[in-house]
């Protein structure tokens, strides 16, 4: 499962582009009863327009704590 960059929807141009793309996909889809087709098309548009969420990991030990650990050794 992908995590999408939903914060991008805060920007008006991105949200408008996303809305247009979703509407275009729905007009092309004939069979809206098929859940898999609907789900896949929404995920594809979301991935194209919003992109994936970047994972920024932060160190849980600060540099000063690392220095203290090194001094203790």
PyMOL commands that set and color helices and strands:
alter all, ss='L'
color gray80, all
select helices_A, chain A and resi 6-10+12-28+35-49+63-72
alter helices_A, ss='H'
color red, helices_A
deselect
rebuild
show_as cartoon
